[in-house]
Amino acid sequence: MLSDLLYRVRALFQRKSMEAELDEELRAHYECQVEKYIQSGLTRKEAARRVRLEFGGLDQVKEECRDARGVNFIENLTQDVRFGLRMLAKNPGFTAVAVLSLALGIGANTSIFSLIDAVLLKMLPVQNPQQLVLLDWTSQGWPDGTINSMTGNMHEDKSGRTTSTSFSYPAYQQIRARNDVFSGVTALAATESELNVGFDGQPGRANGQLVAGTFFSTLGVQPTLGRALTEDDDRIGASPAAVIGYGYWQRRFGRDTTIVGRKITVNSVSVTIVGVSPPEFYGVQPGRPVDVWLPIHTQPQVEPRWLSWENTPTGPQPIGSKFAVRSDWWVLIMGRLKPGVIEKQAKAGGDVIFQQSMAADLRPTTKAETIPHLGLESGSKGLRYLRGEFSQPLFILMGVVGLVLLIACANVANLLLARGTSRQKEIAVRLAVGAGRSRLIRQLLTESVLLAGLGGVVGLMLAFWGTDLLVAFMGSGREPITLNVAPDPRVLGFTGAVVVLTGILCGLSPALRSTRMDLTPALKESARTLQGVTDGKHALRFGLGKMLVVTQVSLSVLLLAGAVLFVRTLTNLENVNAGFNQRNLLLFGIDPTQDGYKGQRLAAFYQELARRVGALPGVRSVSMSTIRLIGGGVSIRGLRISGQTPKPGESGKQLETHVNQVGPKFFETMGIPVVLGRAVGEGDTAAAPKVAVVNQKLVHEFLGGENPIGRRFGFGDPKTATDYEIVGAVGDAKYSDLRREVPATVYLPYQQDLEGLGPLNFEVRTAGNPRELLGVVRRTAQAMDQNLALYRVKTQVEQIDESLFQERLFARLTGFFSTLAALLACVGIYGVMAFAVTRRTREIGIRVALGASRGEIVGMVLRESLTLVGIGTVIGIALALGASRLISSLLYGLKPTDPVTIAMAALLMLAAAAFAAYVPTRRAAKVDPMVALRYE
């Protein structure tokens, strides 16, 4: 076997020497046999004749020997590739158009797949990521008696089944200490931290993550500099330590290699940097890079506002450390399976420990189905925040670019059909001299795959640029996104598969058509005459071209309809009346609690900052709020209206309202009209009676449209909760999202809740461009406390634009790809009609010679092209009516079957098609009958 393999390798790479040896060996056999016959009495001439008859021809014997080597396929493929490259180089115009068409389609598909790979498929850059699991739990409905407060995600399906990945810290401790299925277990806070980080007297903001001391060891991540956090760092009383992210090290510290061991302040706590993470590791949340990792036991110091609460007869009360309270579920748990342990085994063993950790909190009345049970999900790709947000948009875009590639394939197939007509004489001669049809089909397919390969190379270069642009688009929303979109074997493999599939898809039908011919007329007729042949087979060939044009038009109409829906959705949202004046409004956030401010001192800080900013030149008014309008944040509370009895059939119905705590001049600054009573004022302090302002939606929905002034309401238990008096009503304004209807909203004075007071957002109304005041506003804030940094600084217009980033992404990308599809379809229409005019030049010449006017010729050609476009448009409309329902959840103010949208898409396609048919039609009208008939 080894000898045979070496022989085949030698035959492949030393072909010339093997051929020489074969010639020499056959010649020796030939001469030996001739000498043998001469010795038997024959003449040399007769002996040579008899040997030739026995051998059957030296060339035939050589072919048999070559076949025996088993490398003919590779040799033939090499010959096909060389010949195909010569043919493509011989027709540079055809090659350039085909390669560009395919490059656009392949490049678009590669770009979107690169994002799908980065968001949905790529594993964490850690040691053996396939061994990582993320623990979760499920129960039928809300767990009864086991959870008092929870931080993190929670999902409830239609059947009422609740799923979450949040656990209590005591549960983590028990699972880590008693399990025998994990080689390592770690925990991290379910929410990230926005940190004030000071270095060398300069404040800044950083994205932080509180993690257990086993975090880096469980994941198998080794720092680039210094060391990782350890269990010694993660204990009460330990000196605060931190590992910083590689990107943050570059941005903030200029890649200073002496940073390890130096001090920074994190929320006014002195912390020692002990390491720098590797460049490829961003954390366990894809797209959300962590700047600073801190031990989870630093929470009381860096995040003192994270308290465990319990509902008591006197209202919610803090009940102690989050690390000891079993009813406060606020950490995520990740584990690494031991070798040989399967997930089912780990789930069963872990659930026993989990049930035991909750046993002391279960009441006798607890229903069995509401008790949470442990589950496992793969942790190899990290947390699923980004996957949940972008999976549907990415798959929709993948479908869009897939259709663009189909249109490009149809275009190239049409080009190959036209080119096949000009090569009929060549193909006929090959068939006549004995070439097999399968051999010719393989040659033609090799040429189309070469075209696709060249298109793939160009498309890959376009994809590198396009992918970065798409990531920039995705990161233009409320939360910045960082993705590693460097091409990996999966992306390159996808591109290679697309290239091969595209080459076969483009070339198979033209190859079959080109090799199916009657040799006698094909060899008799000249190439020029062949172009005018209209027998059945050629009509079929042209019919295939027409079918491809219809396909292109129908798919283009489908894409145009989708693009128009998304563009109109964006326009509808941009024109929504938000209920306030978004112009000339600067927003910024500040969190003095991270520097130790609280209670009355915190309220005084806000009042002084508002006074100083309000005194700046160009500032008209200043206010603040806990929730930014159209900022994505939400605060919802159960509402109890005094003196209101439930209507029949509504007993026990919970009223809910959105809440925003605001400062004086909030409605004036935001441009929200006060329609009744008064607004929140300077006198609404902690010592004053509790008051509130409500919007008109609450008045109509909960108060029956009656005058609300003087009405009272409260939140929670009427026996213990404080009631608020309504002192004003204001106009309706959007709360967190432009898509949602205006909710019933209560505005409370922030100064009347000093105990729960935390970070606030400032709204600054300016006389001119608000961006021009940013520098002086920042200096004013730092003059009050240099350790505090402003965050989320932007104008209200930018805030709203960020909230529409997904709609803008869809509108731009579908608009671009649908325009590209329409252009490719127009190129296809132009090519088919130009080819038809060339084929029918003799016919047109005869018509003109017999008296046909130019108008009649133009009408004849236009009729043919517009018939194709009309058929394609009707099919495209039918496809659009069916497929648009898939994107109904992404639309706003439109139905998926909106007739105006469908009509706009059809008219756009018809206009583009008419333009594409203009040049061939004009050429047909200028046919000179003398020139057309001269060579007949």
N, C-alpha and C positions, 0 to 999 in steps of 0.2 A: 504493500500500500504506500509506503514511503517513497519507493522507487517510482511508482506510478504518479504520485503527487509531484515529485521533483521533475518528472518528464513533462507534465502538463504546465508547470510553472515555467520551465525552459521554453516550451513551445509558445508560451504567451509573450515572454520578454526577449527571446532570442530567435525571432521568426526567420530572419535572413539566413542565419547559420543552419537552422533546421531545414529550410528549403534547399540549401546547397547540399546538405547531407542526403536529403531525399532524392534530389536529382542524381547525385553520384551513386546512390544505392540502386535506384531503378535502372540507371544506365549499365551498372555492373550486372544486374540480373538479365537485362536485355542482351548484352553481349555474350554472357555465359550460355544463354539458351540458343542464340544464333550459332555459336561455335559447336554446340551439341548437335544441331541439325546438319551443319556442314560435315561433321564427322560421320553422320549417317548417310551421306551421299548427295545431299542437296546443294545446289549452288547458293552462294551468299545471298543473291537477290531473292531466291525462293525461300531460303531460311528466314530472312528478315521479314518477308511477307507473312509467313506462317506465325512468327512470334508476335507480330503486330495484331494478327487476328486473335491470338490467344490472350494477349494482354488487354485487348479491347480499347486501346488508345492510352497513351501515357498521361494525358491530361485527366482522363477519367480516373485512372489509378491514383493519381496525385490527390484528387478530390476525396477519394475514399480514404486515403491515408490521413488527410487533414481531418476528416470527420472522426476518425478513430482517436485523434488526440483529445477530443472533447472540449476544445476551446473555440470552436467555430463561432459560437454565439457571441462571444466577446469580440472576436475579430470582425464579425459582420457588424456588430454594434459600433465598433470603432470606425469602420468604413462608413456606416450610415451617418454617424456624427460628423465626420469630416465632410462628407458630401452635403449634409444639411447646412453646415456652416458656410460652405461655398455658395450654396443656393441663396442663403439669407444675405450674404455679402453682395451677391449679384443684384439683389433688389433692395437697396438701402431704404428707399421710401416706404415700401411695404413693411419692411422689418421695423423701421422706426415707429410707424403708426401702430402696428400690432404690439410691439414691446411697451410703448407708452400706455396703451389701453389696458394691457394686463398689469402693468406696474401700478397703476392707480388702484385697480381692484385688489391686487395682492397686498399692496402696501397698506390700504385701509383695513383689510382683514387682519394683517399682522399687528397693526397698532392696537386695535380693539382687543385682540387675543392677548397681547402683552399686558394690557390692563387686567383682563380676566385672570391671567396667570398670576399677576402680582396681588390681586385682591382675593381671589377665590381658590387658587391652586397652590401657590408657593408656600412651602413649609417654613417654620421659624428657623433662623440660622443658628441653631443650637445643636448640641450633641444628641444624635439619635432622636429626632423630633417625633418619630412615629411611636415612641414609647410614652409620650406625654398624654395625659388625660385631664380634662376639666370636669370637676364634680358638679352635679346639679341635683335638683330634687323636684318631684312632682307630687301633687295631691289633687283630690277632687274638690275644687273650691278653695277658699282661703283657709290655711291651717288654723284650727281652733285651739287657742290657748297657748300656742308655742311661740308665736311671733308677736311682739308688741310694736316693734319698729323695724323697718328694713330699708337698706340702701343698696342700690344696684338695679339690675333689670328684672322684670317680671313679665311673663306672657300668659294670657288666659285665652284658650281656644273656644270655639263655639259650644263645645260640650261642657264648659266650665272647668276644664282641667287646667290647673295652674302650674307653671314651670318657672324656676328661677335658679340662678347660680350663686346666690348670696347665702352665707352661713354665719353662725355666731362664732366668735373666737374660741370659746370653750369647746365647741364641736370640732373645730380644727385641731385643737390640742389633743383631744381624745383620739381622733382618727390618726393623727401623726404618731401618737405614742403606742397605740394598740394594734395597728394594722400589721399584717404579715404579707401583703401583696405588693406594696410599693417600696422601691428602693430609696425613694425620697419624696417628701411631701412639703409643700410650701404654701404660703398664703400671701395675698396682697389686698389692699383696700379696694373695695368695689368702685370707688370714685377716685378720679385723679385730683390732684391739688394744684391750684394756681398759686404759686409761691412768690413772695417778695424776696429776691436774692440780692444781697449787697456784697460788693467786692471792691476793695480800695476806695471806699467812700462813695461808690456809684451804685444807685439802686437799679434793679431790673426785674423783669418778670420771667418766670420759668415754669415749665410744665413738670410737676413732681408726681412721684408715685411712692406710696408707703408700702414696703415689702418686708416679709419675714427674713430673718438672717439666713435661712436655707434657700433663698430665692435663686441666687446665682449658682450655687452648688447643685441644686435639683435640676436646673436647666442645662447645666454643663457649659456655662459661659465663662471664659477666662478674660479678664480685663487686658486692655492694651498697655496701660500703665498702672502701677501700683497693685492693689489687691481688691478682691470682692468683699462685700459685706459678709459678716459671719454671725454665728449665734451669740458670740460675745458682744458684738455691737448691738444686738437686738435683745436687750434686757433692761429692766428698770434701773436707772442710776448710771448706765453706761455713758461715756462721753459721746455726744452726737457725732456720727460719721455719715459720709455720703459718697456714692459713686456717681460721677457725672457722665452724661452721654457724649459720644464722640463728636456729634454735630455741635452740641452746646459748647464743648471744649474748643472747637474751632472758632465759633462765632464770638463767644464771650471772653475767652482767655488766649486767643491767638495761637493755639497749639503749644502753649508754654509747657515744656516737659518738666519744669520744676513745680508744677501745680500741686502734685501729690504732697500732702502734709500741710498745705496752707489752709487758712481759715476763710470761710465765707459766713455771712449771716443769712439765715433762712427764717423769715418771719420773726426777725429780731433775736433768733437763737443762734449762738455761735456753733458752727459745724465744721468739722475737719474733712477735707477731701482725701479719701483713701485710695481712689482708683478712677480710671477712665475706661468706659466700656469699649469693646471692639467696634470698628466702623460699621460693620454689617448688622449689628444688633441695635434695634430701635426700642425694644420692649416686646410685650406679648399682645399689644393692640396694633395690628397692621395699619399703617397710615397715620398713626398718632404717636410720634416719637417722644420718648421721655427724656427730659433734660437732667433731672436729678432724682436718684433713687435714695430714699431714706429708710432707716429701720422702722418697722411699724410701731415699735414702742416709743418712738418720738412723737406720736400723735398728740398726747396731752400738752406737749410743748409747742409744736408747730401748727397744730390744728385744734386749739382748745375749744373751738365752737362745736366740735363733734361730740355731742353729749348723748348719753342714753336717757330716754324719756319714758315715763310711765303715766298712763291716765289714772289720776286719783280723784277722790270726791272733790278736791279743791282745784282740779285742773291738772294739766300736764306738769310733771315734776321730774327734774333730773334725778337719776337713781344710782349713780356711781360710774365706775370705770367701764368703758366699752369692752375691756378685756375680760371682765368678770361676769357681765350680764348675759345670761343665756337667751333672753328674749330679744336681744338686739342683733340682727343679722346684717353684717356689713362687710364681710371679707369673702373673697373668692379663693377657692382651694384648687391647686394643681398638684398632680402626682405623676411620678414616673414608675411605670409598671416594671416589676422584676422580670428578668428573662424567663420565658416559658409561661408566664401568667397571662391569661386571656382576660378580656374586659368583663365577660360574664362572671368569672370567678371573683374578680376584684369588686364588682358591683355587689355580689352577694355578701362577701365578707365585710365590705365597708358599710353596707346597710345595717348589719347587726349592731355595729358600733354606733352608728348614727341614731338608731332607735333608742339605744341605751342612754345616749346623751340627752335625749328629749324626755325620757320616762318621768323624771321628777316634775316636769311642767305640765303633764297631761292631766286634765280633769276627768272625773268619773263620767261626765256627760259628753266627753269628746267622742265624736263619731269616728269610726275606724277609717272611713274613706278620706277624711280630712287630714289624717296624719301623714306628713311628708315621707316619701321613700327616696332613697338615694339612687341616683343615676349617674352615668358616665357619658361623656362625649369626647371626641378626639380633641386633644389640645395641640396637635402637631402644627396647626395653622394659626394658633393664637386665638384671641377672643374674636367674636363674630360681629362686632359693631359695624365695621366697614362692609362686611359681606352682606349684612342685612339691609344696609342703606343703598348699596350700589349694584347688587346682583341683578335686580330686574332691569334697571337702566342699561347695564352692560349687555345683557342678553338681547334686549331690544335693538341696541346699536349693532350687535353682532349680526342679527338678522338683516338689518338695513345694509350693512356693508357686504353681506353675503349676496344680496340681490344685486348690488352694484357689480360684484364680480361676475354674476351670471350674465348681466348685460354686456360686460366687457368680453366675456367668452362668446356670446352671440355675435358681437362685432367682429371678433377675430375669425370666427367660423365663416362669416360672410366674406371676409377678405380672402380666406383660404379657398372658398368656393370659386370666387372670381379668378384667383390665381390658378386654380385647378383647370379652368377652362383654357387658359393660355398655355398650359402644359399638356393638353390632350395628345398632341402629336408625339411628344416625348414618351408619355405613358403608353400610348398605343404601340410605339416601336419596341419598348421594353417587353410588353406582353407578347408581341409577335415573335421576338427572338427567344422566348422561352421563360421569361421571368414569371415566377408564380405570383398570383394576386396577393396572397398573404405577405409575400416578401415586399411587394410595393406598398401595401398598407402599412407595414412596419416602418418602411423608409419615410413615408409621409407623416406617420405619427411621431417619428423621431424628430422631424423638422418642427412639428407643432410643440413638442415637449421642449425643444431647444428655445423656441420663442418664449414659452412660459418660463423657462429657466432664466433667460435674460430679463424678462419682466420681473421675476422674483428677486433678482439681484438689485435691480433699480428700485423695486418696491420695498425691499429691506432697508435701503438707504433712506427712502421717503418715510418709512415707519419709524426710524430712529428719531427723526425730527418731529413726526406727528405724535408719537407717544409722549414726548416731553411736553408738547403743547396740550395734549389731553389731560395730563397730570396737573398742569397749571390751571386748566379750566376747572378740574375737580376740586382743586385746593382754593378756589375763589369763593367758597361758601363761608358759613359762620365759623367752621373749624378748619384750620390749615391741615393739609394732607401731605404726607411725605411717603413716597413709594419707591421701592427698588425695582425699576423697570428695565434693568440691564438684561439683554437677551441671554437666555439660558438654553440648555439642550431642548427643553420642551417647546420653547418658542421657535427655535430653529427647525425642530422636527415638524412642527405645525406648518411652518412656511414651506418646507420641503414637500410635505404631503399635499398642500394646496397647489404647489407648482405642478406636480405630477398629475393630480386630478384635473387641473385646469388644462394642461397640455392634451390629455386624453379627451376631455370634454370638448375642447375647441376643434381637435383634429380628426376625431373618429368619423363623424358623419361626412365631412368633406373627403376624407380618404376613401370611404366606402363608395361615395358617389363618383369620385374621379377614376376609380379602377373598374367601374361597371360600365362597359361600353362595347359597341359593335366595332370590331377591328377594321372590317373592310371599308366602310365609309370614312372612318377616322383616319386611315392611312391614305385614302384617295384625296380627301379634302385638304385644302390649305388651312393654316391657322385662322386666316381672315374669314374664310368661308365658314369654318366651324363656329365662329361667333354668331353667324346668322342662322345656323341650323335650328329648327324648331320642332324636331321630332319629340316623341313622348318622353324619352329619357331626359333630354335636355330641359324640357318643360318641367319635369319633376325637380331637376336640379335648381332651376330658378324658383320653383315653388318652395323649396327648402329655404332659400334666401328670404322669400316673402314671409314664411312662417317665423323665421328668426327675427325679422323686423317687427312683426306683430308681437312677438314675445318681449322684445325690448321696449316697445311702446307701452304694453300693458304693465310691465314691472315699473316703468318710469312713472306712469300715472299713479300706481300704488304708492311709490315713494313720495311723489309730489303731494298727494293727498295727506299723507302722514306729516310731511314737513309743514304744510299749510295749517294743519290742526295744531301743531306745536307752536308755530309762529303766532297764530291767533290766540292761543292760550296765554302765551307770554304777554301779548298786547292787552288782553283782557285783564290780566293781573296787574300790569303796569298802570292801567287806567282805573283800577278799583279806587273808590273813595275810601281812604283809610280813616277819615274822620278827624284828621289833624293836619297841620301844615308841616310838611317834611322839609321845606326849603330853609336854608340858612340856619341849620341846627347842628351844633357840635355835641357829640356824646363822648363820655369817658367814664370809666369805672375806677374806684379807689377803695381800698380795704384797710382802714386804720386798725381794725381788730388784730391784724397780723403784726402790728407793732405795739400791742398791749392796750389799745384804747377800748373802752367799754362804758356802758351806762351814760351818765350825764356828760362825762368828759368826751365821749364819742359824739354825742349830739352837738356839743359845743364846737367840736372840730368841724363838723359838717356846716354848721351855721356860719362859722368864721370863713371857711373856704368859699361858701356861696357868696358871702358879702364881698370878699376880695375879688373873686372872679367877676361878680356883677359890677364892680367899680372900674373894670378895665375899659379902655376906649373901644368902641365898636360893639360892646355887649349891651343888648337890650333888656334881657331878663335871664335869670338863672333859677333852676329848680333841680330836684332830685327824685329818684324813685327806686324801689327795689326791683321792679321788672321793667326792662326796656320794651317799648312798644315795637312790635314786629322783630323782636330779638330772640324768639324761640323759647324764652323762659315762661314758666307757668306756675301759679300758686292758686290752688282750688281748695275751698273750705265748704263744709256743710253749713247751710244757712237755716236759721230758725227765726221766723218773723213773729214778733209779739202780737198776741191778740188774733192771730189768723188760725182758723180751724181748717183742717183738711177737707176738701170737697168729697162728696160721696164717691166711693171707689178708689180714693187716693190715700187711704189711711196708711201711715207708715212711709209714705213716699218722701225720699230724701231730696231736699232742694240743695243745689250746689251753685256756687258763684265763684267767679274769678276775683282775686284780691290783688290790689297793688297799693303798697304803702308809699305815699308821696309827700313832698315838701310844699311849703308855701309857693305860690305863683306857678304851680305845675300846669294848670289848665291854661293860664295866660301864656306860658312859655311854649307849650305844645300846640297852642291854637285850637283848643277844644272849647266850644262855647258853653257857658253856664246858662241853663235855660230856666232854672228855678232856684231860689234861695241863694246861698253863697258858696264860695270855694273853700278849700283848706287854707287856713290863715296862720299868721305868726303866733296867735294866742292859743292855738290848739296844741298845748304842751301836756306833759304827763300830769300836771296838777289840775288841768281843766277837765270838764266832763268829756266822756268819750263820744266823739262825733264821727260821721262818715258822709261821704258824697257818693251817690249812685248814678249809674247811667240810665238812659231812657229805656234800654232793653230790659233792665231789671224792673223798672216801674211797670212796664206793660206786661211782662211775663209773670211777675210774682205779686204785684200790687194791683192788678186789674186796671192799670192806667190812672188810678186815683192820685191825688196830690200826695207826694211822699213826705213832704216836710213835716217833721215832728214824729213820724213813724219810728218805731224802735225795732231792732233785730239783734240777734246774737249768733255766736258760733258755739256749737257743742252743747253741753248739759245746761239746761236753763237754771238749775239749782246753784250752779257754781260759776258759770261763765258770765262775763260782764256784757251788758247790753250797750248798743251804740244808738245814738239818735241821728237820724238823717237830717242834715242841715242844707243839702243842696242836691240838685240833679243836673247832670251835664249831658252833652250830646254823645251819641254812640261813636266809639273809636275802636278800630281793630286792636286786638290784644297781642297775640304771639305770632299770628300767621295771616297772610293776606287771603289764603284760600278759605279759611274758616269764617263762618258767620260771626258777627259781633256777639260776644257772650254777655250774659248778665254780669256786671262788674261793680265791685265796691272799691272805692278809694278811701284809704285810711291815712290819717296824719302819722308820719313815721315817728314823730317826737312823743307820741302817746304809747309807744311800745319800746321803752328803753331796754328792757330785759332781753328781748329777742332781736334787738337792733344789730345789724351786721353791715356788710359792704353795701354801698349805694352806687347807683348810676347817676351821673350829673347830665342835665340837658341845658345847653347854653344857646340861647337865641341871639344871633348876631345881625348886625346891619349889612354886612357884606359877606364875602367868602369866608366860611367858618374855618377853613384850613389855615388861613393867614393868622389866626389867633392861637394856633396850637402851641407854638413855642412859648409864648408868654403865659398861657394857661399852665403849661407844664412847669415853668419856673415858679409860678405863683404857688402851686401845690408843694413843690419841693422846698420852697422857702418856709413853709409851715413845718415840714418834717422831711428831711433829706433821705430818710430810709424808705419812704413810700414812693412807689412807681405807679403811674397811670397805666391802665390796661384797657384793651378793646377800644382804642381811640379811633373814632371814625365819625363821619357825618351821618345824619339820619338817612340821607339819600343812599349812601354807601351801605348802610345797615339793611335797607329794603332791597337793594340790588343783591346783596349777599343771600338774602332769604329766597331769592328767585334764581339762584345759581343753577339748580338742576333744570328748571324750565328753560333758562338761557342756554345751557349746555345742549339740551335736546333741540331747541330751535336752531342753534348755529350748526350743529353737526348734521341733523337731518336736512336742513336747508342746503348745506354744502354737498352732502352726498346725493340728494335728489337732483340738484343742479348738475352734478357730475354725471349722474345716470341719464338725465335728459340730453346732455351734450353727447354722450356716447351713443344714445339712441339716434340722435340727429346725424352723427357720423355714419351710423349704420344705414339710415334712410338715404343719405346722400350717396353712399357707396352702391347700394342696390339700384337706386334710380339711375345713377351715372352708368353703371354696368348695363342696365336695361336699355338706355338710350344708345350706348355703343353697339349692343347686339342688334338693335332695331334700326340702325342707321340706314340700311338698304330699304327697309319698309317705309321709313319716314321720307326718304328721298323719292320713292315712288309716289307716295301720297302727295308730296309737294308738287311733283311733276304732273300729276293728274288734276291739280287745281286746289288742293287743300290749303287753307289760309294758315297763317302763323297762329292765329287765335285757336283754330281747331287743333293744331298740333300741341299747343300749350295746354289746352283743355284735356286732351287725351292723356298726356303725361301726368298732369296734376291729378286727374281722376284716379289714375292707378296708384299714385303715392298717397293721396288722401283717403282712398279706400282702405289701404293697409293701416293707416293711422287711425281711421275711424273704427275699424274692427279691433285694433289693439286698445283704443281708448275705452270702448264698451267693455271689453274683458277686464281692463284695469279698474274701471268703476265698480264692476261686480266684485273684484278682489278687494278693493278698498272698503266697500260696504261690509264685507265679512271680516277682514283683518283689523279694521279700525276698532272693533270692540275689544281687542286685546289691550288697547292703550287707554281705555275709557277712564281708568282710575287716575291717569296722569293729566287729564284735560280739565279745563275750568271754563264754565260759561258756554260750553259747546257740547253737542251730542256727537257721538262717534260717526253717525250717519248724516252729519250736517250737510244739507244740499248745497249751500253756498260754497263750502270748502271743496266738495266734489266737483262742482262746476268750475271753480277757479283752477283746480288741478288739471281738468280736462282742457280748458281754454289755454292754459300755459303750454300744455303738450301740443295742442293743435297749432298754436302760433310758432312754436319752435320747429315743428315738423314742416310747416309751410315754408319757413325760412330755409330749412335744410334741402327742400325739394326745389328751391328757386334756381340754383345754378344748373342742375341737370335739365330743368324745364327750359331755361334760357338757351342752353346748348342745343336742345332739340329744335327750338324755334329757328335757330340759325343754320340748320343743315342745308347745304347747297346740293340740289339733286344731281348736278353734273359731277360733283366730287364723289357723292355717295355711289353713283352708278358707274363711274369710270372704269373700275377694275372688275366689273361683273362680266 
